[in-house]
Amino acid sequence: DIVAKFMSSFITLNKPNLAVKCYNDFNSIFKERADQLIKLNNELLIAVAALPANSKAYKFTRVQAIWNSLIKEAGDIQADSYIGLIEALKVSKNLEELENIWADEIPEPLKKNQDILEAYLNAVLRLKHSITLEELEKKLPPQLKNINLINMILLKNVQSEDFKIDKFNSIYDKYFGSTISNGDGTSK
């Protein structure tokens, strides 16, 4: 866990090359501990997506190489690995590949997994600026755990050309379960 967190920190600090070095230095230690190696492989997906490249196609090729050789090869793909793949595609700004993988690669039962769905919606919101609120609402589950995602949805509503306060309030009430204050002590 510690090595994976270091890798994640290096990626956050915009030092993906150090995350890759960390992986190379420590992955052999975890060969016998599959659960730990999976975490490292997931972070490596994101690290290679964050490495500088001439094009997003080249970044996708890197991600695809790691996915096929380290994760798919291992067999039973867990939800965390799909989340890592989605994050890598977001980092590399590969919206089209993200949509293709969502449609073709991720099994239907896992698409209902809350964490995978939220990672996907987060990536779509960050990459697809033309998504309409109606398109987004069709994809939303009844509950969301990620506050940042809820805030992004509310912001998308505010930025929408057909912004309606009632729609904002209904989204807010749905996910936060309370009403919005009018600012004068009363609520709507």
C-alpha positions in Angstrom: 0.0 0.0 0.0 2.8 2.4 0.9 4.6 2.0 -2.5 1.3 2.5 -4.4 0.6 5.6 -2.3 4.0 7.0 -3.1 3.4 6.3 -6.8 0.1 8.1 -6.5 1.7 11.1 -4.8 4.4 11.3 -7.5 1.7 11.4 -10.1 -0.2 14.1 -8.2 3.0 16.1 -8.0 3.4 15.8 -11.8 6.4 13.6 -11.5 5.1 10.4 -13.3 8.7 9.4 -14.1 9.4 9.0 -10.4 6.3 6.9 -10.1 7.5 4.6 -12.9 10.9 4.4 -11.2 9.2 3.6 -7.9 7.4 0.7 -9.7 10.6 -0.6 -11.3 12.4 -0.5 -7.9 9.7 -2.3 -5.9 7.6 -4.5 -8.1 9.9 -7.5 -7.8 9.4 -7.4 -4.0 5.6 -8.0 -4.5 5.7 -10.8 -7.0 4.4 -13.2 -4.4 1.7 -10.8 -3.1 -0.8 -10.5 -5.9 -3.0 -8.0 -4.1 -0.1 -5.5 -3.6 1.2 -6.1 -7.2 -2.3 -5.3 -8.6 -2.3 -1.9 -6.7 1.2 -1.1 -8.2 0.0 -2.1 -11.7 -3.0 0.1 -11.4 -0.8 3.1 -10.4 1.6 2.3 -13.2 -1.4 2.6 -15.7 -1.9 6.2 -14.5 1.8 7.0 -14.3 2.4 6.0 -18.0 -0.7 8.0 -19.0 0.8 11.0 -17.3 4.3 10.7 -18.9 5.0 13.4 -21.5 4.2 12.3 -25.1 3.8 13.8 -28.6 0.2 12.7 -28.8 -2.7 11.2 -26.8 -2.6 8.3 -29.2 0.9 7.5 -28.0 -0.2 7.8 -24.4 -3.0 5.4 -25.1 -0.6 2.9 -26.6 1.4 3.0 -23.4 -1.7 2.5 -21.3 -2.9 -0.3 -23.6 0.5 -2.0 -23.3 0.4 -2.0 -19.5 -3.2 -3.1 -19.4 -2.7 -6.0 -21.8 0.6 -7.2 -20.4 0.3 -6.8 -16.7 -3.4 -6.6 -15.8 -5.3 -8.5 -18.4 -2.6 -11.2 -18.5 -3.1 -11.7 -14.7 -6.6 -13.0 -15.3 -9.5 -12.0 -13.1 -9.7 -8.2 -13.5 -10.9 -6.5 -10.3 -13.0 -3.3 -10.1 -9.9 -1.3 -8.9 -8.1 -2.1 -12.1 -11.0 -0.8 -14.2 -10.9 2.3 -12.1 -7.2 2.6 -12.7 -7.8 2.2 -16.5 -10.5 4.9 -16.5 -8.3 7.3 -14.5 -5.4 6.6 -17.0 -7.7 7.4 -19.9 -8.8 10.6 -18.2 -5.2 11.6 -17.5 -4.2 10.9 -21.1 -7.3 12.8 -22.3 -8.5 9.8 -24.4 -12.3 10.3 -24.4 -12.9 8.3 -27.5 -11.0 5.3 -26.1 -12.7 5.7 -22.8 -16.1 5.5 -24.5 -15.0 2.5 -26.5 -13.7 0.7 -23.4 -16.8 1.5 -21.4 -19.0 0.1 -24.2 -16.9 -3.0 -25.1 -14.4 -3.9 -22.4 -16.0 -3.4 -19.0 -18.5 -6.2 -18.2 -22.1 -5.1 -17.6 -22.2 -6.2 -14.0 -19.1 -4.1 -13.2 -20.6 -1.0 -14.9 -23.1 -1.0 -12.1 -20.3 -0.9 -9.5 -20.7 2.4 -7.8 -16.9 3.2 -7.8 -16.4 2.3 -11.4 -19.5 4.2 -12.5 -18.4 7.3 -10.6 -14.9 7.1 -12.0 -16.4 6.9 -15.5 -18.8 9.8 -14.9 -16.0 11.9 -13.5 -13.8 11.2 -16.5 -16.6 12.0 -19.0 -17.4 15.3 -17.2 -13.7 16.3 -17.3 -13.2 15.3 -20.9 -16.5 15.8 -22.7 -17.3 19.4 -22.5 -20.3 19.1 -24.9 -22.2 16.6 -22.7 -25.6 17.9 -22.0 -27.3 17.7 -18.6 -29.9 15.4 -20.0 -27.3 13.0 -21.3 -25.6 13.1 -17.9 -28.8 12.5 -16.0 -29.5 9.3 -17.9 -26.2 7.9 -16.7 -26.5 8.9 -13.1 -27.2 6.3 -10.4 -29.7 7.0 -7.6 -26.9 7.7 -5.2 -23.5 9.1 -5.5 -20.7 8.9 -2.9 -18.2 11.3 -4.5 -19.0 14.9 -3.4 -16.6 16.3 -6.0 -18.6 14.5 -8.7 -21.9 15.9 -7.4 -20.4 19.4 -7.4 -19.2 18.9 -11.0 -22.8 17.9 -12.0 -24.2 20.9 -10.2 -21.6 23.1 -12.0 -22.5 21.5 -15.3 -26.1 22.5 -14.6 -25.2 26.1 -13.8 -23.1 26.4 -16.9 -25.8 24.9 -19.1 -27.5 27.2 -21.6 -30.9 26.1 -20.4 -30.1 26.6 -16.7 -33.1 26.3 -14.4 -32.9 26.8 -10.7 -35.6 24.1 -10.2 -33.3 21.6 -11.9 -30.4 22.7 -9.8 -32.5 22.3 -6.6 -33.7 18.8 -7.6 -30.2 17.6 -8.3 -29.0 19.1 -5.0 -31.9 17.6 -3.0 -31.4 14.2 -4.7 -27.8 13.9 -3.7 -27.5 16.0 -0.5 -31.0 15.3 0.8 -31.8 18.7 2.0 -33.1 22.0 0.6 -31.1 25.0 -0.4 -31.3 28.2 1.7 -32.6 31.4 0.2 -29.8 33.2 2.1 -32.3 34.9 4.4 -32.8 32.0 6.8 -35.7 30.5 4.9 -35.4 27.6 2.5 -36.9 26.7 -0.8 
